[in-house]
């Protein structure tokens, strides 16, 4: 797509490429030009040179109200960094991201990001791994050691195609680099282990003991994420794990311990291996016949097991025994036992995934020494229990607020004065309309005085899907239905297709039609009886009929299923009995007899009847309108191949004076498309 997206820095490092290899770890590298039509000495002169993105791309330490973004990092813990593309269709493709010590310039910190996110870290910087457009929201984590002092988080993003399209441009997110000051270290409650360590070993290495009570109380639901996000490399969503060694971190994601694990169904046995392929009439036991033209086993291959009479020859399907089983000398493999639910323990070591590590609650873990590191950020004297006496020109509990412009430090935003307008700043967050004297009217199921109570509860999607802020469930592992409450192992009820009741003549008492008796009409049964179909070959007069196999026919040559379609009455020309095996599931995936909808769609469920499953209906994230303060909601294209966070959802076109992903931030200069964020997948928060 991009050929050499970040060949980017060609004159400096000619080996730089669209995989990010060879890209200089420097956001101030000379790239782009003022005139994209005139070749210059700068790398990628056909793209516009680097400028501040302001609100088009943002790099923040929070993803809610900007006023609530953390300005201090906790040394030794993971700090989340949010990089957003805030304009529809303007996702970036290239990236350089790192942390450096303020005024010193040395790179610092350890980075983490989700697997398969399109990024990697070949050196000190996080860079793009391919030339694909990235997600609108990209979440990273950085762990900065104690003593680093204030740091700057710097990023350079690249939008657009490579030469000769000339629509590319480079940006620094925000209007200045993100600054974080050093906070005070704290004793860990949750600790991420290494290799296959048990929690007993993990906590001992941290100077404490395993706290099983806390792990049982907090480690058995997805809400565990809020407690371990600073202590682990975990990214949302957290998934359910059955092992005694959950909660855990693995290369594929993070797991809480699910106390209600379900044992999967045993695998179905394979069908028989025949000694010869189907196609010719068998001459001896073990050979296979194609019964496509014989009504007993329509369209299938059956192996001859034993002969019955006729001097050892099988002349028809009635004088031999046919089956799908294994050859007499074949020994089927023993399937491995399915995973069983295991009680969470401190002693369990991880043995189910290479690279997985336990997440452990520890009590008595070592506390950092007071004043260790740089809690006053080099602008004050620390004493006692991390108390800072700030130098002249600096203030704040961590001496991180510059009160003297001559210091040359980036300004730190002060708390705003009490607003004159009760609705600005907006007290209702992203999910409530503010009116009058600050009264909030919540939307899309959100509640609370400040509309900050998420409508998605633990059981909103029955424990088998992820719930978005507008209560739309995206089911996982084959579960279906609007609330992900239809088990993929559920079997549908037998469906009987019927015609109108026949006017019986009473002239037949048994066979009433079919290919075996083509001259007998189906309305010849006695009054109170009906002509039921077994298959296209055989109809029979009966008082009632149950679809499926009948026990009174067991061990006979005609032990096959009854369709129980009522014949006679209205003609049934061209009738075809539909089933779950032939029905289709548009915009979803079929597991057994259950349709599970793709991201961006809702519904599906258990097969009922007809040629299709219950419909998967596209979710209209713009109804009701989530955009506040007169904003217009624009639906984004559904991209189920890329998942929820890559094009499923909506973006708000805000009225003048408002911004934010739901147009909930007042005081913005002019109207913005998507404001400070794009809402994708209808995600809550």
HELIX and SHEET records of a PDB file:
HELIX    1   1 UNK A    7  UNK A    9  5                                   3    
HELIX    2   2 UNK A   66  UNK A   68  5                                   3    
HELIX    3   3 UNK A  199  UNK A  205  1                                   7    
HELIX    4   4 UNK A  212  UNK A  218  1                                   7    
HELIX    5   5 UNK A  222  UNK A  224  5                                   3    
HELIX    6   6 UNK A  225  UNK A  228  1                                   4    
HELIX    7   7 UNK A  295  UNK A  297  5                                   3    
HELIX    8   8 UNK A  310  UNK A  312  5                                   3    
HELIX    9   9 UNK A  405  UNK A  407  5                                   3    
HELIX   10  10 UNK A  429  UNK A  431  5                                   3    
HELIX   11  11 UNK A  515  UNK A  517  5                                   3    
HELIX   12  12 UNK A  551  UNK A  553  5                                   3    
SHEET    1   A 7 UNK A  31  UNK A  33  0                                        
SHEET    2   A 7 UNK A  43  UNK A  52  1                                        
SHEET    3   A 7 UNK A 169  UNK A 172  1                                        
SHEET    4   A 7 UNK A 151  UNK A 159 -1                                        
SHEET    5   A 7 UNK A  94  UNK A 101 -1                                        
SHEET    6   A 7 UNK A 126  UNK A 128 -1                                        
SHEET    7   A 7 UNK A 119  UNK A 120 -1                                        
SHEET    1   B 6 UNK A  31  UNK A  33  0                                        
SHEET    2   B 6 UNK A  43  UNK A  52  1                                        
SHEET    3   B 6 UNK A 169  UNK A 172  1                                        
SHEET    4   B 6 UNK A 151  UNK A 159 -1                                        
SHEET    5   B 6 UNK A 178  UNK A 182 -1                                        
SHEET    6   B 6 UNK A  72  UNK A  73  1                                        
SHEET    1   C 4 UNK A  57  UNK A  60  0                                        
SHEET    2   C 4 UNK A  78  UNK A  85 -1                                        
SHEET    3   C 4 UNK A 137  UNK A 143 -1                                        
SHEET    4   C 4 UNK A 110  UNK A 113 -1                                        
SHEET    1   D 3 UNK A 190  UNK A 192  0                                        
SHEET    2   D 3 UNK A 357  UNK A 363 -1                                        
SHEET    3   D 3 UNK A 209  UNK A 210 -1                                        
SHEET    1   E 5 UNK A 190  UNK A 192  0                                        
SHEET    2   E 5 UNK A 357  UNK A 363 -1                                        
SHEET    3   E 5 UNK A 248  UNK A 250 -1                                        
SHEET    4   E 5 UNK A 253  UNK A 257 -1                                        
SHEET    5   E 5 UNK A 239  UNK A 241  1                                        
SHEET    1   F 3 UNK A 288  UNK A 290  0                                        
SHEET    2   F 3 UNK A 301  UNK A 307 -1                                        
SHEET    3   F 3 UNK A 320  UNK A 323 -1                                        
SHEET    1   G 2 UNK A 380  UNK A 383  0                                        
SHEET    2   G 2 UNK A 387  UNK A 390 -1                                        
SHEET    1   H 2 UNK A 394  UNK A 395  0                                        
SHEET    2   H 2 UNK A 401  UNK A 402 -1                                        
SHEET    1   I 2 UNK A 432  UNK A 435  0                                        
SHEET    2   I 2 UNK A 439  UNK A 442 -1                                        
SHEET    1   J 2 UNK A 465  UNK A 467  0                                        
SHEET    2   J 2 UNK A 473  UNK A 475 -1                                        
SHEET    1   K 3 UNK A 538  UNK A 542  0                                        
SHEET    2   K 3 UNK A 530  UNK A 535 -1                                        
SHEET    3   K 3 UNK A 565  UNK A 567 -1                                        
SHEET    1   L 3 UNK A 588  UNK A 591  0                                        
SHEET    2   L 3 UNK A 594  UNK A 597 -1                                        
SHEET    3   L 3 UNK A 605  UNK A 606 -1                                        
SHEET    1   M 2 UNK A 601  UNK A 603  0                                        
SHEET    2   M 2 UNK A 616  UNK A 618 -1                                        
SHEET    1   N 2 UNK A 632  UNK A 636  0                                        
SHEET    2   N 2 UNK A 649  UNK A 653 -1                                        
SHEET    1   O 2 UNK A 658  UNK A 659  0                                        
SHEET    2   O 2 UNK A 665  UNK A 666 -1                                        
END                                                                             
